[in-house]
Amino acid sequence: MSGTRTAHWDDWTLEELRQAKGDTGVSLVVPARNEAGTVGDVVARVRERLVDTVELVDEIVVIDSDSTDATYDAAAGAGAIVHRSAEIRPDLGTHPGKGEAMWKSLFVTRGDVIVFMDADLTDWDTHFVPGLLGPLLTWPDVQLVKGFYERPGEDGPLDGGRVTELVARPLISLLHPALQDVVQPLAGEWAVRRQHFASLRVPTGYAVELASLVDTVTALGPAAIAQVDLGKRAHGHQPLLDLGAMAVQILAATLHRATPADPSQTHAENPPTRREVRDGSTILRQFLQGPVPLDRVVEIVERPPAETYL
């Protein structure tokens, strides 16, 4: 792969990374919604091996995104600093979604480097974190690092990558070929320099990963992005209809970047044939069986760069 610099998680030892870290602050951020069954294990294992033992991670912060289960208590009990997303900077309002939780994390973390991990991991290991840190601590030109991994499942290695293969990869092929060597553009395990992430617009929903890649390569070029092979990973899968809402958000963010809305080109006597991509919401009409529709409101909102408020 020549377009995206690629590494393997064990290209660095923990001691090499600790030495390279120096005074660099590292925050692990886990956005979570109704993940009481898994978030405690994620926090506890990272805390034991990478905070208490080798002091590679300085803080573990869980952003609870409107959970209705015991996610908050499970994360706190395992030793994380836990914040409810809606309670962070209430003056800025709140939106549902993973991207919102990640954007809000910039106001309650202090690390120079932020590592993001999903809360629903079931087959993983703590080497994910040092693997993602490797390029940021040793390659000064890299601003954002994506993880990739095998995703074994009943239906083969692509069992968990339906939206990637049917939505993200075709969009990259058509609109952003500079990203075509990124193995898993929607991977939830990635890391970024704090200052860079704070300069990006952040979709509040599931489009945060792809939008961050697109904006990074557009502003800084392919050399600013690296990826790391993390081995194997397993997590819970979302129902197919829920993936439809995810796809809408990803498509909206990509279209917004490809064709910014220009009000001067809209004429009342000749209305547009497609909905304009702008902050707000849209209706996704789906069908469970027969012609009876199931309408779902999908929020399409992007936060401005957090540096505006920091």
C-alpha positions as CSV (number, residue, x, y, z in Angstrom):
1,M,0.0,0.0,0.0
2,S,1.7,3.2,-1.1
3,G,-1.0,5.8,-0.4
4,T,-1.4,5.3,3.4
5,R,1.5,4.6,5.7
6,T,0.8,1.3,7.4
7,A,2.2,-0.3,10.5
8,H,1.6,-3.3,12.8
9,W,0.7,-3.0,16.4
10,D,3.9,-4.7,17.6
11,D,6.3,-2.5,15.6
12,W,6.9,-0.7,18.9
13,T,7.5,-2.1,22.4
14,L,5.7,-0.6,25.4
15,E,9.0,0.7,26.7
16,E,9.8,2.4,23.4
17,L,6.5,4.1,23.4
18,R,6.8,5.2,27.0
19,Q,10.2,6.8,26.2
20,A,8.8,8.4,23.0
21,K,5.8,9.7,25.0
22,G,7.9,11.9,27.2
23,D,5.6,14.8,28.5
24,T,2.9,14.1,25.9
25,G,-0.4,13.7,27.5
26,V,-2.5,10.7,26.4
27,S,-6.3,10.4,26.9
28,L,-8.3,7.3,26.1
29,V,-11.9,8.3,25.3
30,V,-14.7,5.7,25.1
31,P,-18.0,7.0,23.8
32,A,-20.7,4.7,25.1
33,R,-24.5,4.3,24.9
34,N,-26.2,1.4,26.7
35,E,-23.0,-0.6,26.9
36,A,-23.2,-1.6,30.6
37,G,-22.3,-5.2,29.7
38,T,-18.9,-4.4,28.1
39,V,-17.7,-0.9,29.0
40,G,-16.4,-2.0,32.4
41,D,-14.1,-4.6,30.9
42,V,-12.7,-2.1,28.4
43,V,-11.9,0.4,31.1
44,A,-10.6,-2.1,33.7
45,R,-8.2,-3.8,31.4
46,V,-6.7,-0.7,29.9
47,R,-6.4,0.9,33.4
48,E,-4.6,-2.2,34.8
49,R,-2.1,-2.6,31.9
50,L,-1.6,0.9,30.5
51,V,-2.3,3.3,33.4
52,D,-1.2,1.5,36.5
53,T,1.6,-0.6,35.1
54,V,3.4,1.2,32.3
55,E,1.9,4.7,32.6
56,L,1.3,5.1,28.9
57,V,-2.2,6.4,29.3
58,D,-2.9,9.4,31.6
59,E,-6.6,9.3,31.8
60,I,-9.6,7.1,30.7
61,V,-12.7,9.1,30.0
62,V,-16.1,7.6,29.2
63,I,-18.6,9.9,27.5
64,D,-22.1,8.5,28.3
65,S,-24.3,9.3,25.4
66,D,-27.9,9.3,26.9
67,S,-27.7,5.7,28.2
68,T,-30.8,4.2,29.7
69,D,-28.9,1.3,31.4
70,A,-26.1,1.1,33.9
71,T,-23.3,2.3,31.6
72,Y,-22.4,5.2,33.8
73,D,-22.1,3.1,36.9
74,A,-20.2,0.3,35.2
75,A,-17.6,2.6,33.7
76,A,-17.2,4.6,37.0
77,G,-16.9,1.4,38.9
78,A,-14.1,0.2,36.7
79,G,-12.1,3.3,37.3
80,A,-13.0,5.7,34.4
81,I,-13.8,9.4,34.6
82,V,-17.4,9.4,33.4
83,H,-19.3,12.4,31.9
84,R,-22.8,12.5,30.6
85,S,-22.5,14.0,27.1
86,A,-25.6,16.2,27.6
87,E,-24.0,17.8,30.8
88,I,-20.8,18.8,29.1
89,R,-20.9,22.5,28.1
90,P,-24.7,22.7,28.4
91,D,-24.5,26.2,27.0
92,L,-23.7,24.6,23.6
93,G,-26.7,22.4,23.6
94,T,-26.8,18.7,23.1
95,H,-27.4,16.2,20.3
96,P,-27.7,12.4,20.2
97,G,-24.9,10.5,18.6
98,K,-21.4,9.1,18.8
99,G,-19.8,12.1,17.1
100,E,-21.4,14.4,19.6
101,A,-19.8,12.4,22.5
102,M,-16.4,12.5,20.8
103,W,-16.6,16.3,20.1
104,K,-17.7,16.9,23.7
105,S,-14.7,14.9,25.0
106,L,-12.5,17.8,23.9
107,F,-13.9,19.9,26.7
108,V,-13.3,17.4,29.5
109,T,-10.0,15.8,28.5
110,R,-6.4,17.1,28.7
111,G,-4.3,14.8,26.6
112,D,-2.3,16.1,23.6
113,V,-3.2,12.8,21.9
114,I,-6.6,11.2,22.1
115,V,-7.3,7.5,21.5
116,F,-10.9,6.6,20.7
117,M,-12.2,3.1,21.4
118,D,-15.7,1.7,21.1
119,A,-17.4,0.5,24.2
120,D,-18.9,-2.7,22.8
121,L,-15.7,-4.7,22.3
122,T,-16.0,-8.4,23.1
123,D,-12.9,-9.9,21.5
124,W,-9.9,-7.6,21.8
125,D,-6.8,-6.8,23.8
126,T,-5.2,-3.7,25.2
127,H,-2.5,-3.7,22.5
128,F,-5.0,-1.7,20.5
129,V,-4.1,1.5,22.4
130,P,-0.3,1.4,22.1
131,G,-0.7,0.2,18.5
132,L,-2.7,3.4,17.7
133,L,-0.3,5.6,19.7
134,G,2.8,4.3,17.8
135,P,2.6,6.6,14.7
136,L,1.6,9.7,16.7
137,L,4.4,9.3,19.2
138,T,7.1,8.5,16.6
139,W,6.0,10.0,13.3
140,P,5.8,13.8,13.7
141,D,3.9,14.4,10.4
142,V,1.0,12.1,11.2
143,Q,-2.1,13.7,12.6
144,L,-4.6,10.9,12.6
145,V,-4.2,7.1,12.9
146,K,-6.9,4.5,12.0
147,G,-6.9,1.0,13.3
148,F,-7.9,-2.0,11.1
149,Y,-8.4,-5.7,12.1
150,E,-9.8,-9.0,11.1
151,R,-13.5,-9.3,12.0
152,P,-14.2,-13.0,12.2
153,G,-17.9,-13.9,12.1
154,E,-20.4,-16.4,11.0
155,D,-20.5,-14.9,7.5
156,G,-16.7,-14.5,7.1
157,P,-14.2,-11.7,7.5
158,L,-16.6,-9.0,6.2
159,D,-19.3,-10.0,8.6
160,G,-19.1,-6.8,10.6
161,G,-18.3,-4.4,7.8
162,R,-21.6,-4.0,5.9
163,V,-21.8,-0.2,5.9
164,T,-18.1,0.1,5.0
165,E,-18.4,-2.1,1.9
166,L,-21.8,-0.8,0.7
167,V,-21.5,2.9,1.5
168,A,-18.1,4.2,2.7
169,R,-15.8,2.4,0.2
170,P,-17.9,3.3,-2.9
171,L,-18.0,6.9,-1.7
172,I,-14.2,6.9,-1.3
173,S,-13.7,5.3,-4.7
174,L,-15.9,8.0,-6.4
175,L,-15.1,11.1,-4.4
176,H,-12.0,10.7,-2.3
177,P,-9.6,8.2,-4.0
178,A,-6.7,9.5,-1.8
179,L,-8.3,7.4,1.0
180,Q,-8.7,4.2,-1.0
181,D,-5.9,2.4,0.8
182,V,-7.5,2.9,4.2
183,V,-8.6,-0.6,5.1
184,Q,-11.4,0.2,7.6
185,P,-12.4,3.9,7.3
186,L,-15.3,3.5,9.7
187,A,-13.2,1.7,12.4
188,G,-14.1,2.9,15.9
189,E,-10.6,2.5,17.1
190,W,-8.5,5.5,16.0
191,A,-6.3,8.2,17.5
192,V,-5.7,11.8,16.7
193,R,-3.7,14.8,17.9
194,R,-5.9,16.9,20.1
195,Q,-5.1,20.2,18.3
196,H,-6.0,18.7,14.9
197,F,-9.3,17.1,16.0
198,A,-10.3,20.4,17.6
199,S,-9.8,22.1,14.2
200,L,-12.3,19.8,12.4
201,R,-16.0,20.0,11.9
202,V,-17.6,16.9,13.6
203,P,-20.8,15.3,12.5
204,T,-22.8,14.4,15.7
205,G,-23.7,10.9,14.5
206,Y,-22.0,8.0,12.8
207,A,-20.3,10.0,10.1
208,V,-17.5,11.3,12.4
209,E,-14.9,8.7,11.3
210,L,-15.2,9.2,7.6
211,A,-15.6,13.0,7.8
212,S,-12.5,13.2,9.9
213,L,-10.5,11.2,7.3
214,V,-11.9,13.3,4.4
215,D,-11.2,16.6,6.1
216,T,-7.7,15.5,7.2
217,V,-6.6,14.4,3.7
218,T,-8.2,17.4,2.1
219,A,-6.4,19.9,4.4
220,L,-3.1,18.1,4.9
221,G,-2.7,15.3,2.3
222,P,-2.3,11.6,2.6
223,A,1.0,11.8,4.6
224,A,-1.1,13.1,7.6
225,I,-2.9,9.8,7.9
226,A,-1.5,6.4,9.0
227,Q,-3.1,3.0,9.8
228,V,-2.2,0.2,12.1
229,D,-3.0,-3.5,11.9
230,L,-4.5,-4.3,15.3
231,G,-5.0,-8.1,14.8
232,K,-8.5,-9.3,15.6
233,R,-11.6,-7.6,16.9
234,A,-15.2,-8.5,17.6
235,H,-18.2,-6.5,18.8
236,G,-21.9,-6.5,18.8
237,H,-23.7,-5.9,15.4
238,Q,-26.5,-3.5,14.8
239,P,-29.8,-4.5,13.1
240,L,-30.0,-3.9,9.4
241,L,-32.6,-1.2,9.6
242,D,-30.4,0.7,12.1
243,L,-27.5,0.5,9.6
244,G,-29.8,2.4,7.2
245,A,-29.8,5.4,9.5
246,M,-26.0,5.2,9.8
247,A,-25.7,5.1,6.0
248,V,-27.8,8.3,5.7
249,Q,-25.6,10.2,8.1
250,I,-22.4,9.0,6.2
251,L,-23.9,9.9,2.9
252,A,-25.0,13.3,4.1
253,A,-21.6,14.2,5.5
254,T,-19.8,13.1,2.3
255,L,-22.3,15.0,0.0
256,H,-21.9,18.1,2.2
257,R,-18.1,18.0,1.6
258,A,-18.5,17.2,-2.1
259,T,-21.2,19.8,-3.0
260,P,-21.5,22.5,-0.4
261,A,-24.9,24.1,-0.4
262,D,-25.1,27.4,-2.3
263,P,-28.3,29.2,-1.6
264,S,-27.8,31.5,-4.6
265,Q,-28.3,28.5,-6.9
266,T,-31.7,27.7,-5.5
267,H,-34.7,29.2,-7.3
268,A,-38.3,29.1,-5.9
269,E,-39.7,28.5,-9.3
270,N,-37.4,25.6,-10.0
271,P,-37.0,23.7,-6.7
272,P,-34.1,21.2,-6.3
273,T,-34.8,17.5,-7.1
274,R,-32.9,16.3,-4.1
275,R,-32.9,17.4,-0.4
276,E,-30.1,19.8,0.4
277,V,-27.5,18.5,2.8
278,R,-27.5,20.8,5.7
279,D,-27.9,20.8,9.5
280,G,-31.2,19.5,10.6
281,S,-32.9,16.1,10.0
282,T,-34.3,14.0,7.3
283,I,-36.9,11.2,7.1
284,L,-35.6,7.7,6.2
285,R,-38.5,5.6,5.0
286,Q,-38.1,1.9,5.4
287,F,-40.3,-1.1,5.0
288,L,-40.5,-4.1,7.2
289,Q,-43.0,-6.0,5.2
290,G,-45.3,-5.0,2.4
291,P,-46.2,-1.4,1.6
292,V,-46.6,-0.1,5.2
293,P,-43.8,2.4,5.7
294,L,-41.7,2.8,8.8
295,D,-40.5,6.4,9.0
296,R,-37.3,7.2,11.0
297,V,-36.1,10.7,11.7
298,V,-32.3,10.8,11.1
299,E,-30.5,13.8,12.5
300,I,-27.9,15.4,10.3
301,V,-25.9,17.9,12.3
302,E,-22.3,19.0,12.3
303,R,-20.5,20.7,15.2
304,P,-18.1,23.5,14.3
305,P,-14.5,23.1,15.2
306,A,-14.2,22.8,19.0
307,E,-11.3,25.2,19.0
308,T,-13.9,27.9,18.5
309,Y,-15.1,27.4,22.1
310,L,-11.9,26.2,23.8
